[in-house]
Amino acid sequence: MPPLRTALLQSSGRLGDTAENLKRLDEAAARAAQSGGGLLVTSEMYLTGYALEVGDIAGLAEPADGESAHTIGGIARRHGIAVLYGYPERDGDTVYNSAQLIGPDGARLANYRKTHLFGCFEQEAFTPGDTPVVQADLNGLRVGIMICYDVEFPENVRAHALAGTDLLLVPTAQMHPFQFVAEQLVPVRAFENQMYIAYVNRTGPEGEFEFVGLSCLASPDGVTRTRAGRGEEMVFGEVDPELLGASRETNPYLRDRRPGLYASLA
């Protein structure tokens, strides 16, 4: 099975302008596909922007099968590339901080609702999801989804490891002064759980926040395979099933677990 060339779109888009962000996503998908990419991953809340008023988030929120999902399905199909995008999801009167994976044929593969909400802003704007492991199959890989703060809880990522996730996609809105998460924590999570992690951030000032960029693809051997800087850019990394298999063969973490000792963690 050949490596999956993965494009990390480090961008904050235009705050509150879904149409412009869809246009930019279309352009990014074209560039990624022309560079051999099979998957394009965006940042948390890419579709609308992050630092919005709570009422504006509710007004811009869409169902998982809404108009923007259909538009992105067309983008994915036209360029032959899978797309993972962050957006505010409306389900009845409830709003979630969500991320959806669209396949290269335009089909909706998986939709994830952020389970760990960070700070007063998110806790006021969103309802937390209650499904920690959401997966889909893509190019022979088991792909899982989390959002930002979720990856900072080791139990969350371990649950994905035990469920067989090969590549964990983490759109994020990582802000100053927490850049150590991108620089240090994410590669460690990849190593201790024997998976690839694509961590894709926003960048620059937005409202009261200063997003730090530093998007990365970390591999199961603990190596950061690609790393963005602090500004808007798209970087590429290879998710290699052969490296994944070899790393899992030599690393005993998951085999050497003793779950009976960990009951108190629950």
N, C-alpha and C positions, 0 to 999 in steps of 0.2 A: 504494500500500500504506500503510495507516494506521500511525502509531507504535504500538509495543508498550509499554503502560504496565507498568512493572516495579516491584514492591514489594521493598524490601530489609528483611528482618526482622533487626534488630540485637538479638540475644538469646543468652543463654547457657543458657536453659532451666533444668532442674533436674538437677544432677549425678547420673548413674547411674540416672535414672528415665525409661526409654524411654516407658512408658505416659503419664506426665504430659507429656512433650515432644511426643508425638503429639497429645494433647489440645490443647495450646497451638498446635500447627501447624494443626490443624483450625480453631481460632478465628481464627488469623491469616489463613488462606486465605479464610475467610468475609469478614473485614474487607477484605482486598485485593480480592476479587472485587466486593464491594459498592461499592468505590471505582473500579471500572473496570479493575482490574489484570488482565493476561493472563499474568503470570509472577510467582511468588513465589520469592525466593532466600534461603536461610538461611545460617548460619555453618558453619565447619568443625566436624565432629563434633557437629553440633546434636542428633542423635538420642539420644546417650548422655551428652554432656558430654565435655570435653577432658582435664581434670586428674585422670585415673583411674589407679589402680595398673595395671601392665601385665597382671596376671592378670585384673583386672576388665574391662579392654578386651577381652581374648580371650574372656571369658565372655559379654560383651554383643554381640560381633560377630555379624553375620548375613550370609547369602548375599545377593547382589544381587537375587535373586528371592524373598527370605524373607518372613516374616510382616509385618514393618514396611513393606516395599516394596508389598505387597498393600494394607495399610491406607492408605498414602499415595496409592496409585492410586485408592482409593475416595474419599479427600478431594479429590483433583484432579478427579475425574469429577463428584462431587457439587456442587462449586463452579464447575466449568468453567474451571479455571485450571491452568497448568503449574506444577510445583514442582521446584526444585533443592534437595536436602538433603544435608548431610554426615553421614557415619556410618562406623563401623568395619566393614569387609567381611571375612567369612570365606570362604575358598575352600579347602576341605580343611583342612589344618593351618596354612595361611598366612593372616595377617591384614594387610589393607591399610587405609590411611587414604583413604577413597573419598568420592565425591560422585556422586549419581545424579539424572538429569533424567527426570521423569515428565510426560507430555503431558496436556493438559486432558481427554482422553478416558480417562485412567488408564493408558495404555500406557507401558512403560519405553522411553525413547528413547536414552539413553546413560548409560554408567557409566564413571567415570574414577578411576584409582588414582594417588595423589600420587607424583610421580617424584623430588622432592627433599625429603628428610626433614630437619627442622630439629632439631639438638641431640641430646644423648644420649637424652632421653626418647623422642622419636619413633623414633630409630634402634634402640632396644631393643624398642619396642612393635610396630613395623610392618616389613613388607617393602616396599621401594620398587617402584612400578609401572615398566613399561618401555615404555609407549605415550605419547609426549608430546602427540600431537594426537588428541583425541577430540571429535567433532562430531555435531550433529543438526540437522535442519531444523525450525524452529518459526516459525509465522506469516510465512513467506516469508523468514526470516532464517537464516543459517548461524550456529549457536550452538556455541561451544567451551567447554570446562571446564578449569580448573586449580584448585589448592588452595594458598592462602597463599604459602609460600616459593617455589613454582614461578614466580610472576610476577616475582620479583626477578632472574631470569636472563633477560637480554634475548634470548638465542637461543631460548628457549622461546616467548616471545610472538611473535617474528618468524616462527617456524615456523607459528604459527596465522595470521598475516597472509598468508603465502605460500600457505596452504591455503584462504584465502578466508573466514576467520572474521569475521563482522560484529559479534557480541556475545560477549564473553568473560566467563564467569561464574566468579568467584573467591571461594568461601567461605573464610574465613580465621579464624585465632586469633592476631591481631596483638597483641603484648604491649608494655608499657613496657620499654625506652625507644625503641622503633622506630616511633613514630607517624609519622615522616617518610615512611614507605612509603605510608601512606594519604593523607597530605597532599600529597606532592610526586611520588613515584615513579609512582604509578598514573596520574595525569593525563598525565604524560610518556609512559608506555607507550602510552596510548590515542592520543596525538598522533603518535608516531613510527611506529606500526603501523596507523594509520587504521582504528580500530575503537572500539566502545563497550566499556567494562569496568565490570562490576558487581562491586564489592569489598565483601563483607559480613562484618562482624566480630562477634566475641563482645564482651562488655562486663563490666567489674567484676572483683573478686578471685575467683580459683578456684585452690585449692591454692596452689602457690608462684608462680602467675602473676597478673599484673594486666593484663587486657585493656583496650585503649584505645578501643574503639568506632570512631567516625569513618568508618563505612561510607559509600561514595560510589558514584555513577554518573558516570563520566568519559566524555566524548564525543570523537570524532576530531579536533575542533578544539582540544582541550586544555582545554576548559571543564569544570569540575565541575558537573554538572547538578543534583545533589542531594547533600546531606551530612548525615549524622546527627551528633548530639552524642556524649556519653560514656556515656549511660545506655541503658536498654532502650527501643526505639522502632521504629516502622516508617515508612520514608520512601519516597517514590515518585519515579520519573523516567521520562521518555519516551525510548525508543529510536526515533529518527526515520530511516527509510530515505532520505528525501529529503536530510536534512542529511548523512547518511553518503555518499551519492552525490556531492553537491556538494563535500564536503571531499576526497574521493578524486580528484575531477577537478582540483582546484586544488593539492593537495599532491603534490609529485613524489618523495617519499622512496622509495617502492617501485619506481617507474619508473626512478629514477636510480641504483639499486644497481649495483655492479660485482662480481658474485659471484666472478669470477676472482681478485680481490684478497684474498678472505677465506678461501682454502683453508686457511691455517695455523690458523684458528680451530677447525677440526675435528681 
